[in-house]
Amino acid sequence: MSVQSEFAPAQDSVSWAEDAVEELSRRAGIYFESDVASVVREFDAETGENVQKLKITQPLPKELRRRATEALNNCKHAFDQATFAARNLTSGRSNKSVYFPWSSNPTDMKRLLENRGIDQRLWDVFAAHEPYPRGDTYPGGDDVIRTLATMANDKHTVGLTINGHISRAAMPRIIGRSIQRMLIQWPRWDPVNNEAELARWIGEADVGDDYRFGFEIAFKDARLAQPVNAVDALEVFSGKAKAVVEDLQRRCEELAA
């Protein structure tokens, strides 16, 4: 078989991953264009305070999780299929599975390449993509990409959540004369309850809501140290998969010439 045909499955997986990311982005845009959030007033019986909150009122569509999972899984397939094709073209055909060397550090990567019988003429290609997290003892690596690879290996549906932030806030307009106490807060997003507390007060008053909010679809995974935009991260991850496929294919073509 030709180099092109050997790498065709990996190329297809990259294309499908890119399609899934594009669809995820499109559907996320549609979701946020609808009235997904509103400012509400609640009563805290424990403190006797009125509470003004921004709350998400429309749950995330399941389709978003499906598209994110589809993108992540197709990226994983692309990494592994490209490694399989490169191994077969340089070390002899085998039906034995071989996986992309996601590793803990550069030394671990070399160990995996050797143990998996990867031709040393390919090692620099893998090394150039730094398939490990950042570390204090070596340069390179990417924590988010490495975590996404781990998430893909879990083989379950990706978790998504909403991350909110305040892009602008001003002292709200307050109408009422029977206020005993009021606290205007700089809102902090609560990802568990999908809300942000804006103000607390005791008494009767109408409190304005002169805020500007921004939202994004983020991965819901404890291994990520901070909220990560799902669309942006998957675009980077699929881009990395595409680069790995193209670089390995190019090297195999050079070796076959």
C-alpha positions as CSV (number, residue, x, y, z in Angstrom):
1,M,0.0,0.0,0.0
2,S,1.1,3.6,-0.6
3,V,2.0,6.0,2.1
4,Q,-1.1,8.0,1.3
5,S,-3.4,5.1,1.7
6,E,-1.8,4.0,4.9
7,F,-2.5,7.5,6.4
8,A,-6.0,7.8,5.0
9,P,-7.8,6.6,8.2
10,A,-5.9,9.2,10.3
11,Q,-6.7,11.9,7.8
12,D,-10.4,11.0,7.9
13,S,-10.4,11.1,11.7
14,V,-8.8,14.6,11.7
15,S,-11.5,15.8,9.2
16,W,-14.3,14.4,11.3
17,A,-12.8,16.0,14.4
18,E,-12.7,19.4,12.7
19,D,-16.3,18.9,11.6
20,A,-17.4,18.1,15.2
21,V,-15.5,21.2,16.6
22,E,-17.1,23.4,14.0
23,E,-20.6,22.0,14.8
24,L,-19.9,22.4,18.5
25,S,-19.0,26.1,18.0
26,R,-22.1,26.7,15.9
27,R,-24.5,25.1,18.3
28,A,-22.9,26.8,21.3
29,G,-23.5,30.1,19.5
30,I,-27.1,29.3,18.9
31,Y,-27.5,28.4,22.6
32,F,-26.0,31.6,23.9
33,E,-28.1,33.7,21.4
34,S,-31.2,32.5,23.2
35,D,-32.3,33.8,26.6
36,V,-30.2,31.4,28.7
37,A,-29.7,33.7,31.6
38,S,-31.6,36.2,33.6
39,V,-31.2,38.4,36.7
40,V,-33.5,37.2,39.5
41,R,-34.3,38.1,43.1
42,E,-34.4,35.5,45.8
43,F,-34.8,35.6,49.6
44,D,-32.3,34.1,51.9
45,A,-34.3,32.9,54.9
46,E,-31.2,32.3,57.0
47,T,-29.9,35.9,56.9
48,G,-33.2,37.7,56.1
49,E,-31.6,39.3,53.1
50,N,-32.9,39.8,49.5
51,V,-30.4,38.4,47.0
52,Q,-30.0,39.5,43.4
53,K,-28.4,36.8,41.2
54,L,-27.5,36.1,37.6
55,K,-28.7,32.6,36.9
56,I,-28.5,30.3,33.9
57,T,-32.1,29.3,33.3
58,Q,-31.6,27.0,30.2
59,P,-29.6,23.8,30.6
60,L,-26.8,23.0,28.2
61,P,-28.2,20.9,25.3
62,K,-26.9,17.3,25.3
63,E,-25.9,17.8,21.7
64,L,-23.0,19.9,22.9
65,R,-21.6,17.1,24.9
66,R,-22.0,14.7,22.1
67,R,-20.1,16.9,19.6
68,A,-17.3,17.6,22.1
69,T,-17.0,13.9,22.8
70,E,-17.0,13.1,19.1
71,A,-14.2,15.7,18.4
72,L,-12.1,14.4,21.3
73,N,-12.4,10.8,20.3
74,N,-11.7,11.4,16.6
75,C,-8.5,13.3,17.6
76,K,-7.4,10.3,19.7
77,H,-8.0,8.0,16.7
78,A,-6.0,10.3,14.5
79,F,-3.0,10.3,16.8
80,D,-3.1,6.5,17.1
81,Q,-3.8,5.8,13.5
82,A,-0.9,7.9,12.3
83,T,1.4,6.2,14.7
84,F,0.1,2.8,13.5
85,A,0.6,3.8,9.9
86,A,4.1,5.1,10.5
87,R,5.1,2.0,12.4
88,N,3.9,-0.3,9.6
89,L,5.7,1.7,6.9
90,T,9.0,1.8,8.6
91,S,9.2,-1.3,10.8
92,G,7.2,-3.8,8.8
93,R,3.5,-4.5,8.7
94,S,1.8,-5.8,11.8
95,N,-1.8,-5.9,13.0
96,K,-0.6,-5.3,16.5
97,S,-2.0,-2.1,17.9
98,V,0.4,0.8,18.7
99,Y,-0.5,4.0,20.3
100,F,0.7,7.6,20.2
101,P,3.4,8.1,22.9
102,W,1.5,10.3,25.3
103,S,4.0,10.5,28.2
104,S,4.9,12.1,31.5
105,N,8.2,13.7,30.3
106,P,10.7,13.5,27.5
107,T,12.5,10.5,29.0
108,D,9.3,8.6,29.4
109,M,8.5,9.5,25.7
110,K,11.7,7.9,24.5
111,R,11.0,4.8,26.6
112,L,7.6,4.4,25.1
113,L,8.9,4.8,21.5
114,E,11.5,2.2,22.1
115,N,9.1,-0.3,23.9
116,R,6.6,0.1,21.1
117,G,9.1,-0.6,18.3
118,I,9.0,2.8,16.7
119,D,11.7,3.3,14.1
120,Q,14.3,5.7,15.5
121,R,14.1,7.7,12.2
122,L,10.7,8.8,13.5
123,W,11.6,9.8,17.0
124,D,12.4,13.4,16.3
125,V,9.0,13.8,14.7
126,F,7.2,12.7,17.9
127,A,9.6,14.7,20.0
128,A,8.9,17.9,18.1
129,H,5.3,17.7,19.3
130,E,6.2,17.4,23.0
131,P,3.5,14.9,24.0
132,Y,3.8,15.5,27.7
133,P,2.8,18.1,30.3
134,R,5.0,21.1,31.3
135,G,7.7,20.4,33.9
136,D,10.4,22.2,35.9
137,T,13.3,20.0,34.6
138,Y,12.7,20.3,30.9
139,P,11.4,22.8,28.3
140,G,8.2,22.4,26.4
141,G,5.1,20.4,27.0
142,D,1.5,21.5,27.4
143,D,-0.7,20.7,30.4
144,V,-4.1,21.2,28.6
145,I,-3.3,19.1,25.6
146,R,-1.9,16.4,27.8
147,T,-5.0,16.4,29.9
148,L,-7.2,16.3,26.8
149,A,-5.4,13.2,25.7
150,T,-6.0,11.6,29.1
151,M,-9.7,12.5,28.9
152,A,-9.9,10.9,25.4
153,N,-8.4,7.7,26.8
154,D,-11.2,7.6,29.4
155,K,-13.6,6.6,26.7
156,H,-16.7,8.3,28.3
157,T,-18.8,11.3,27.4
158,V,-17.1,14.6,28.0
159,G,-18.4,16.8,30.8
160,L,-19.2,20.4,29.9
161,T,-20.2,23.3,32.1
162,I,-20.8,27.1,31.7
163,N,-18.1,29.5,32.8
164,G,-19.3,33.1,33.3
165,H,-17.4,36.3,33.9
166,I,-18.3,39.9,34.4
167,S,-17.1,42.1,31.6
168,R,-18.5,45.4,33.0
169,A,-20.3,46.4,36.2
170,A,-21.4,49.8,37.6
171,M,-23.1,50.9,40.8
172,P,-26.7,49.7,40.2
173,R,-29.7,52.1,40.3
174,I,-31.5,51.6,43.6
175,I,-35.1,52.7,44.2
176,G,-36.4,52.4,47.8
177,R,-36.2,54.1,51.1
178,S,-36.5,51.3,53.6
179,I,-33.1,49.7,53.0
180,Q,-31.4,48.8,56.3
181,R,-28.3,47.4,54.8
182,M,-27.0,46.7,51.3
183,L,-23.9,45.0,49.9
184,I,-23.0,45.4,46.3
185,Q,-20.6,42.6,45.3
186,W,-18.1,42.0,42.5
187,P,-19.8,38.9,41.1
188,R,-17.9,35.6,41.1
189,W,-19.2,32.8,39.0
190,D,-20.4,29.6,40.8
191,P,-19.9,26.8,38.3
192,V,-21.8,24.3,40.5
193,N,-25.1,26.3,40.7
194,N,-24.5,28.2,37.5
195,E,-25.1,31.6,39.1
196,A,-23.3,34.7,40.3
197,E,-24.4,36.7,43.3
198,L,-24.7,40.4,42.5
199,A,-26.1,42.2,45.6
200,R,-27.6,41.6,49.1
201,W,-29.8,43.9,51.1
202,I,-32.4,44.0,53.9
203,G,-35.5,46.0,53.2
204,E,-37.6,46.9,50.2
205,A,-35.9,48.2,47.1
206,D,-35.8,47.8,43.3
207,V,-32.1,47.2,42.4
208,G,-31.0,47.7,38.8
209,D,-28.8,45.3,36.8
210,D,-26.3,47.4,34.9
211,Y,-23.9,44.5,34.2
212,R,-22.4,43.0,31.1
213,F,-21.8,39.3,31.3
214,G,-19.8,36.9,29.2
215,F,-20.2,33.1,29.0
216,E,-18.3,30.2,27.5
217,I,-18.7,26.5,27.3
218,A,-15.9,24.9,29.4
219,F,-14.8,21.4,30.1
220,K,-16.0,19.9,33.4
221,D,-13.1,17.8,34.5
222,A,-11.3,17.9,37.9
223,R,-7.9,17.3,36.2
224,L,-8.0,20.8,34.6
225,A,-6.6,23.3,37.0
226,Q,-8.8,26.1,35.7
227,P,-11.8,26.5,33.3
228,V,-10.8,25.7,29.8
229,N,-12.9,26.9,26.8
230,A,-14.0,23.7,25.1
231,V,-14.2,25.0,21.6
232,D,-10.9,26.7,21.7
233,A,-9.1,23.7,23.3
234,L,-10.6,21.3,20.9
235,E,-9.5,23.5,18.0
236,V,-6.0,23.4,19.3
237,F,-6.2,19.6,20.0
238,S,-7.5,18.8,16.5
239,G,-4.8,21.2,15.0
240,K,-2.2,19.2,16.9
241,A,-3.6,15.9,15.6
242,K,-3.5,17.3,12.0
243,A,0.1,18.4,12.4
244,V,1.1,15.0,13.8
245,V,-0.5,13.2,10.9
246,E,1.0,15.5,8.3
247,D,4.5,15.4,9.8
248,L,4.6,11.6,10.2
249,Q,3.2,11.1,6.7
250,R,5.8,13.5,5.3
251,R,8.7,11.7,7.0
252,C,7.4,8.3,5.8
253,E,7.2,9.7,2.2
254,E,10.8,10.9,2.5
255,L,12.0,7.5,3.8
256,A,10.1,5.7,1.0
257,A,11.6,7.9,-1.8
